[in-house]
Structure formats: structure tokens, C-alpha cells
Amino acid sequence: MSSLKEIKTRINSVKSTLKITSAMKMVAAAKLHKAQNAIGNKLPYEQQLRRTLAGMLQDDDLQRAIHDELGLGDPHENSLVRLHDVHIDEYPSKTDVDRVALVLLSSNSSLCGGFNANVIREFNTALSALTARGYSRDDIDVYAIGRKIAEAAVKSGLSITADLSQMADKPDYEDAAELASALVDSFASGEVGQIILIYSHFATATSQPVIRENYLPLAMHDFDVTDEPIDYILEPDPLVLARELLPMVLRLKLYTVLLDANAAEHAARTIAMQIASDNAKNLIADLTLAYNKGRQQEITAEILDLVGGTMA
């Protein structure tokens, strides 16, 4: 059994740790509130823009005009946007797509529960699936947003195409727009045939599931669009509007993903620090009880010694 001095030292140590975890929980909760407001304001706007674009792009002539302008040729063979034939969670095959890119989002630091471990697990699953479909490590480009996922990618034998860890802590629209432009350029030039996002989604404060979805080709089938083109009243003309909407949607999609992952990280850290604080309080209570029992035993032993000495 530990001595009373050791127990007292342990109690003081746990109390110091409790102060740290409580402070970290409050900081994470404040950041979560700010991140929730940011994603709450941007997500509905981005989704409505996608619905509008999806409705417009049901017109085959407009699709063809956009792809001719981008130099992509037949939209049915090499399409930037697809309405029906791209599933949001499908993996490509080497026979159909020569090269793929993974955009991976994690945090730069630890102490956020299973947040990073879940993203890394999904990344390893995706890597195994791509390998099974004929891809080698050299056929996969990695855009790492977060130091933890960058380290995991390197350990898996992949080369980092771009280390964008600075974007994980403070999502910025200009940085997201720059990355979106680089990804679109690589897709439009034929350098990569599919771009996949892997990130944690902020569902609730206690739930942050990992999402894997295609960034390009941009899948529109997950929105409720009818088979017949929607009769929009467009000004000045469909092609000009589509030319503006398409890059805007792609930039906003990446930016909302950054905000979503950032909110999920703060939520995970808030919960982790709350659990750590609760465990620290329970441990302090147990140690205090053990200390009081030990102290009581010492006092009882001293009293018995005194009584025995008096009787002698």
C-alpha cells in the first residue's frame, strides 16, 4: 500500500491535471461554438448553389458547352460534373482512371479522442481498396490537411503532394479557393481522373462520423433533381451563369468541408477533455478516500500504542 505522502502527492498531481483539462475543455467549447456558427452559415448556402447548378446542368447542351470551354471534350466520357453515374462513395478502378488524388483532413495536435484515429482508419481502408483495384503507391496523389494524417500517409509509403497542415487550424476561404483551383486544374488537364475527400463530419457535439466522398467528378445525384430540365429564368444567359456557378460551387464545397472538419475536431476535443476531467474528479475522490482511510489507521495505531503503554 502506498504511503500517505505518496497518495498526497498523487492527489496534488491529479488536481493540477484537472485544471489543465478543464481549461482545455472551455477553450475547445468556445472554438466549437464559433465553428458551429461558421458551418451553419455556409452549408445551406453551398447546398442551395449545388441544387441550382444541378438543375441547370440537366440541359445536355449546357453541359456540352461547359466541357468544350474547359477543353474536356465529350461530357459523357470525361465529365467534370455528373448527375447520375457517379456514386458519392464509389472507388475508381485502374482500368478506368489512371491516377487518383486523396484530400485528407485531420488535426495538427492530439488530445481529441478518436478523431484522428478514425480518419486514419478510413484512409487505410481507402488505400487498401485502391490497391486492390490495381493502383500502386505512385498512382496516388495525397493532399494532407493536418499533421496527423500527413504522418500516417508517409508511414503508409505515400509521397505527400502538398502538405497543407496550416489550413487545419484556421480554415480560410482564400486558401480553400487556391486548393480548389489546383485540384480542378489537375483534373481538367487529365493529370488525375478522380479526387476523393476523407474528413470528419460534424453531425452533433457527440458524433463526428468520417465521410468519404468524391470531390471530382462532382456528383449531383444526391440532390432531388427531376429528369426534365428545370425551367429557370436565367439572366444574363445559362452559359455565363454556369461559368460563374461551377467554380463557386467547387470552392465553397472545399471550404465547407474544411469548416466541417474543424468543427468536428473541436467537438471531439471538448468531449475528450470532459471525459478526462470527469475521470480526474473520480480519481481524486478515490485517492482522497484512500488517504483518509490511511490517516485513520495511523491515528488508531498511535492511540493503541498510547493505551498499551499506559497499561504497562
GIQUI-V278409 format. One record per pair of residues at least 24 apart in sequence whose C-alpha atoms are under 10 Angstrom apart, sorted by sequence separation. I is the first residue (numbers start at 1). J is the second residue. D is the distance in whole Angstrom. If there is no record, write none. Layout:
# GIQUI-V278409
((I;J;D) (I;J;D))
This chain:
# GIQUI-V278409
((57;81;8) (58;82;10) (102;126;9) (144;168;9) (145;169;9) (192;216;10) (193;217;8) (194;218;10) (57;82;9) (58;83;8) (102;127;9) (57;83;8) (123;149;9) (127;153;10) (54;81;9) (53;81;10) (54;82;9) (55;83;10) (120;148;8) (124;152;9) (188;216;10) (218;246;10) (54;83;7) (119;148;9) (120;149;6) (123;152;9) (124;153;9) (127;156;9) (187;216;7) (100;130;9) (116;146;9) (119;149;8) (120;150;10) (123;153;8) (187;217;8) (116;147;10) (117;148;9) (120;151;10) (121;152;10) (127;158;10) (184;215;10) (218;249;10) (116;148;7) (117;149;9) (120;152;7) (124;156;8) (183;215;9) (184;216;8) (218;250;8) (116;149;7) (119;152;10) (120;153;8) (123;156;10) (183;216;8) (184;217;10) (216;250;9) (91;126;8) (100;135;9) (117;152;10) (180;215;10) (215;250;8) (218;253;10) (93;129;10) (94;130;8) (98;134;10) (99;135;8) (116;152;10) (143;179;9) (92;129;9) (93;130;7) (94;131;9) (98;135;8) (99;136;10) (108;145;8) (109;146;8) (91;129;7) (92;130;7) (93;131;9) (94;132;10) (95;133;8) (97;135;10) (100;138;10) (101;139;8) (102;140;7) (103;141;8) (104;142;7) (105;143;9) (106;144;8) (107;145;8) (108;146;5) (109;147;7) (110;148;8) (215;253;8) (91;130;7) (93;132;9) (94;133;6) (95;134;8) (99;138;9) (100;139;7) (101;140;6) (102;141;6) (103;142;6) (104;143;6) (105;144;6) (106;145;6) (107;146;5) (108;147;5) (109;148;7) (215;254;8) (93;133;5) (94;134;5) (95;135;10) (99;139;5) (100;140;5) (101;141;4) (102;142;5) (103;143;5) (104;144;5) (105;145;5) (106;146;5) (107;147;6) (108;148;6) (143;183;10) (92;133;8) (93;134;7) (94;135;6) (98;139;7) (99;140;6) (100;141;6) (101;142;6) (102;143;6) (103;144;6) (104;145;6) (105;146;6) (106;147;7) (107;148;6) (108;149;8) (91;133;8) (92;134;10) (93;135;8) (94;136;9) (97;139;10) (98;140;9) (99;141;8) (100;142;9) (101;143;7) (102;144;8) (103;145;7) (104;146;8) (105;147;9) (106;148;6) (107;149;8) (108;150;9) (92;135;10) (105;148;9) (106;149;6) (107;150;10) (105;149;7) (106;150;9) (94;139;9) (104;149;7) (105;150;9) (104;150;8) (211;257;10) (104;153;9) (211;261;10) (141;192;8) (210;261;9) (140;192;9) (208;260;10) (139;192;9) (142;195;10) (208;261;9) (141;195;9) (142;196;10) (143;197;10) (145;199;10) (210;264;10) (140;195;10) (202;257;10) (208;263;9) (209;264;9) (201;257;8) (208;264;6) (108;165;7) (197;254;9) (200;257;9) (201;258;10) (202;259;9) (203;260;9) (207;264;8) (208;265;8) (107;165;8) (108;166;8) (199;257;7) (200;258;9) (201;259;9) (202;260;6) (205;263;9) (206;264;9) (102;161;10) (103;162;10) (105;164;9) (106;165;9) (107;166;10) (108;167;10) (109;168;10) (198;257;9) (199;258;8) (201;260;6) (202;261;7) (204;263;10) (205;264;8) (208;267;8) (101;161;9) (104;164;10) (105;165;9) (107;167;10) (108;168;7) (109;169;9) (197;257;9) (200;260;7) (201;261;6) (202;262;8) (203;263;10) (204;264;8) (207;267;8) (208;268;7) (107;168;6) (108;169;7) (199;260;8) (200;261;5) (201;262;9) (202;263;6) (203;264;8) (205;266;9) (206;267;7) (207;268;8) (105;167;9) (106;168;7) (107;169;7) (199;261;6) (200;262;8) (201;263;8) (202;264;4) (205;267;5) (206;268;7) (105;168;7) (106;169;10) (184;247;9) (198;261;10) (199;262;10) (200;263;9) (201;264;6) (202;265;8) (204;267;8) (205;268;8) (200;264;6) (201;265;9) (202;266;9) (203;267;10) (206;270;9) (207;271;10) (199;264;9) (200;265;8) (202;267;8) (205;270;8) (206;271;7) (181;247;8) (184;250;8) (202;268;9) (205;271;8) (180;247;8) (183;250;10) (184;251;10) (180;248;10) (180;249;10) (181;250;9) (126;196;9) (177;247;9) (180;250;7) (181;251;8) (177;248;9) (180;251;6) (126;198;9) (179;251;8) (180;252;9) (177;250;8) (178;251;8) (180;253;9) (123;197;10) (176;250;10) (177;251;5) (180;254;7) (123;198;7) (176;251;6) (177;252;8) (179;254;8) (180;255;9) (122;198;7) (123;199;9) (175;251;10) (176;252;8) (177;253;10) (179;255;10) (122;199;9) (174;251;9) (176;253;9) (177;254;8) (120;198;9) (173;251;8) (176;254;6) (177;255;8) (119;198;7) (120;199;10) (173;252;8) (175;254;10) (176;255;5) (103;183;10) (119;199;6) (175;255;9) (176;256;9) (118;199;9) (119;200;7) (173;254;9) (174;255;9) (176;257;9) (101;183;9) (118;200;8) (173;255;6) (176;258;8) (116;199;10) (172;255;7) (173;256;9) (28;112;10) (115;199;10) (116;200;9) (171;255;7) (101;186;9) (115;200;8) (171;256;9) (173;258;9) (101;187;9) (126;212;9) (171;257;9) (172;258;8) (173;259;10) (24;111;9) (100;187;9) (123;210;10) (171;258;6) (172;259;9) (99;187;10) (122;210;7) (170;258;9) (171;259;6) (121;210;9) (122;211;9) (123;212;9) (169;258;9) (170;259;9) (171;260;10) (21;111;10) (101;191;10) (118;208;9) (119;209;9) (120;210;10) (122;212;8) (168;258;7) (169;259;10) (171;261;9) (99;190;9) (100;191;9) (101;192;7) (118;209;8) (119;210;6) (167;258;8) (168;259;9) (171;262;8) (98;190;9) (99;191;7) (100;192;5) (101;193;8) (102;194;9) (103;195;7) (104;196;8) (105;197;8) (106;198;9) (118;210;7) (119;211;9) (169;261;10) (170;262;8) (97;190;10) (98;191;9) (99;192;5) (100;193;6) (101;194;6) (102;195;6) (103;196;6) (104;197;6) (105;198;6) (106;199;7) (115;208;8) (119;212;10) (168;261;8) (169;262;7) (98;192;7) (99;193;6) (100;194;5) (101;195;5) (102;196;5) (103;197;5) (104;198;5) (105;199;5) (106;200;8) (114;208;10) (115;209;9) (116;210;10) (168;262;7) (97;192;8) (98;193;7) (99;194;7) (100;195;6) (101;196;6) (102;197;6) (103;198;6) (104;199;6) (105;200;8) (115;210;9) (167;262;10) (97;193;5) (98;194;9) (99;195;9) (100;196;8) (101;197;9) (102;198;7) (103;199;8) (104;200;10) (169;265;9) (96;193;8) (97;194;7) (168;265;9) (94;193;10) (92;193;9) (92;194;7) (91;194;9) (92;195;10) (80;184;9) (92;196;10) (91;196;9) (90;196;9) (80;187;8) (89;196;9) (79;187;10) (80;188;8) (88;196;9) (89;197;10) (104;212;9) (78;187;10) (79;188;9) (103;212;10) (78;188;9) (102;212;10) (103;214;10) (78;190;9) (102;214;9) (103;215;9) (80;193;10) (102;215;9) (145;258;9) (79;193;10) (80;194;10) (101;215;10) (70;185;10) (72;187;10) (78;193;9) (101;216;10) (72;188;7) (71;188;8) (72;189;8) (70;188;7) (71;189;9) (72;190;9) (70;189;9) (67;188;9) (91;212;10) (89;211;9) (90;212;9) (91;213;9) (89;212;6) (90;213;8) (91;214;9) (88;212;8) (89;213;5) (90;214;8) (88;213;5) (89;214;7) (87;213;8) (88;214;6) (87;214;8) (88;215;9) (86;214;8) (88;217;10) (86;216;10) (87;217;10) (88;218;9) (89;219;10) (86;217;8) (87;218;10) (88;219;6) (86;218;8) (87;219;7) (88;220;9) (86;219;6) (87;220;9) (88;221;8) (81;215;10) (82;216;9) (83;217;10) (85;219;8) (86;220;8) (87;221;8) (88;222;8) (35;170;10) (80;215;10) (81;216;7) (82;217;7) (83;218;8) (84;219;7) (85;220;9) (86;221;8) (87;222;8) (35;171;10) (80;216;7) (81;217;5) (82;218;6) (83;219;6) (84;220;7) (85;221;8) (86;222;10) (79;216;9) (80;217;5) (81;218;5) (82;219;5) (83;220;5) (84;221;5) (79;217;7) (80;218;6) (81;219;6) (82;220;6) (83;221;5) (84;222;9) (78;217;9) (79;218;9) (80;219;9) (81;220;7) (82;221;8) (83;222;9) (83;223;9) (83;225;9) (115;261;10) (115;264;8) (116;265;9) (115;265;7) (103;254;10) (114;265;10) (115;266;10) (105;257;9) (106;258;10) (112;264;10) (113;265;9) (115;267;9) (116;268;10) (105;258;8) (112;265;7) (115;268;6) (107;261;9) (111;265;10) (112;266;8) (113;267;10) (114;268;8) (115;269;8) (106;261;7) (107;262;8) (110;265;10) (112;267;8) (113;268;6) (114;269;9) (105;261;7) (106;262;9) (109;265;10) (112;268;5) (113;269;6) (105;262;9) (107;264;10) (108;265;10) (111;268;9) (112;269;4) (113;270;9) (115;272;10) (106;264;10) (107;265;7) (111;269;6) (112;270;8) (113;271;8) (114;272;9) (106;265;8) (107;266;10) (110;269;9) (111;270;9) (112;271;8) (113;272;5) (112;272;6) (113;273;9) (111;272;7) (112;273;8) (111;273;8) (113;275;10) (39;202;9) (57;220;9) (113;276;10) (54;218;10) (54;219;9) (55;220;9) (81;246;9) (111;276;10) (36;202;9) (54;220;6) (80;246;10) (35;202;10) (53;220;9) (54;221;8) (58;225;8) (36;204;10) (50;218;10) (54;222;10) (55;223;9) (58;226;9) (59;227;10) (36;205;10) (50;219;10) (51;220;8) (54;223;8) (55;224;9) (56;225;10) (58;227;7) (59;228;8) (60;229;9) (50;220;8) (54;224;9) (55;225;6) (58;228;7) (59;229;6) (69;239;10) (51;222;10) (54;225;7) (55;226;8) (58;229;5) (59;230;9) (51;223;7) (54;226;10) (55;227;9) (57;229;8) (58;230;8) (32;205;9) (50;223;8) (51;224;8) (52;225;10) (55;228;9) (56;229;7) (57;230;9) (66;239;7) (70;243;10) (51;225;8) (55;229;6) (56;230;7) (65;239;7) (66;240;10) (69;243;9) (48;223;10) (54;229;9) (55;230;6) (56;231;9) (29;205;10) (47;223;9) (54;230;9) (55;231;9) (56;232;8) (62;238;7) (63;239;9) (66;242;8) (55;232;8) (62;239;7) (65;242;10) (66;243;7) (52;230;9) (56;234;10) (61;239;10) (65;243;10) (59;238;10) (63;242;9) (52;232;9) (62;242;8) (66;246;9) (57;238;9) (56;238;8) (57;239;10) (56;239;10) (56;241;9) (57;242;8) (56;242;8) (53;241;9) (54;242;10) (53;242;7) (52;242;10) (53;245;7) (54;246;10) (52;245;9) (53;246;7) (50;245;8) (49;245;7) (50;246;9) (53;249;8) (49;246;9) (52;249;10) (50;248;9) (51;249;10) (49;248;8) (50;249;6) (49;249;6) (50;250;9) (48;249;10) (46;248;9) (47;249;9) (50;252;10) (46;249;7) (49;252;9) (50;253;9) (45;249;10) (46;250;9) (49;253;10) (46;251;9) (47;252;9) (46;252;6) (47;253;8) (45;252;9) (46;253;7) (46;254;10) (43;252;9) (46;255;9) (47;256;10) (42;252;8) (43;253;9) (46;256;8) (42;253;10) (45;256;10) (43;255;9) (44;256;10) (42;255;9) (43;256;6) (42;256;7) (43;257;9) (41;256;10) (39;255;9) (40;256;10) (43;259;9) (39;256;6) (42;259;9) (43;260;9) (38;256;9) (39;257;9) (42;260;10) (39;258;9) (40;259;9) (39;259;6) (40;260;9) (38;259;7) (39;260;6) (37;259;10) (38;260;9) (39;261;10) (36;259;8) (39;262;9) (35;259;7) (36;260;8) (39;263;8) (35;260;8) (38;263;9) (35;261;10) (36;262;9) (37;263;9) (35;262;7) (36;263;6) (35;263;5) (36;264;9) (34;263;8) (35;264;9) (32;262;8) (33;263;8) (35;265;10) (36;266;10) (31;262;9) (32;263;6) (35;266;8) (36;267;9) (31;263;8) (32;264;8) (34;266;10) (35;267;9) (32;265;8) (33;266;9) (31;265;10) (32;266;5) (33;267;9) (28;263;10) (31;266;6) (32;267;6) (30;266;9) (31;267;9) (32;268;9) (28;265;9) (29;266;7) (32;269;9) (28;266;5) (29;267;7) (32;270;8) (27;266;9) (28;267;7) (29;268;10) (31;270;9) (28;268;9) (29;269;8) (30;270;9) (25;266;9) (28;269;6) (29;270;6) (25;267;10) (27;269;10) (28;270;5) (29;271;9) (27;270;8) (28;271;9) (25;269;7) (26;270;8) (29;273;10) (24;269;8) (25;270;5) (28;273;9) (24;270;8) (25;271;8) (25;272;8) (26;273;9) (22;270;10) (24;272;10) (25;273;5) (26;274;9) (21;270;9) (24;273;7) (25;274;6) (23;273;9) (24;274;9) (25;275;10) (21;272;9) (22;273;7) (25;276;9) (21;273;5) (22;274;7) (25;277;9) (20;273;9) (21;274;8) (24;277;10) (21;275;9) (22;276;9) (23;277;10) (18;273;9) (21;276;7) (22;277;6) (20;276;10) (21;277;6) (22;278;9) (20;277;9) (21;278;10) (18;276;8) (19;277;8) (17;276;9) (18;277;6) (21;280;9) (17;277;8) (18;278;9) (18;279;9) (19;280;10) (15;277;10) (18;280;6) (14;277;10) (17;280;8) (18;281;7) (16;280;10) (14;279;10) (15;280;7) (14;280;6) (15;281;8) (18;284;9) (14;281;8) (15;283;10) (11;280;10) (14;283;8) (15;284;7) (14;284;7) (13;284;10) (11;283;8) (12;284;9) (10;283;10) (11;284;6) (14;287;10) (10;284;9) (11;285;9) (11;286;9) (11;287;6) (7;284;10) (10;287;8) (11;288;7) (10;288;10) (8;287;8) (7;287;7) (8;288;8) (11;291;9) (7;288;8) (8;290;10) (7;290;8) (8;291;7) (7;291;6) (6;291;9) (4;290;9) (5;291;9) (4;291;6) (7;294;9) (2;290;9) (3;291;9) (4;292;9) (1;290;10) (2;291;9) (4;293;10) (4;294;7) (3;294;8) (4;295;7) (2;294;9) (3;295;10) (1;294;9) (4;298;10))
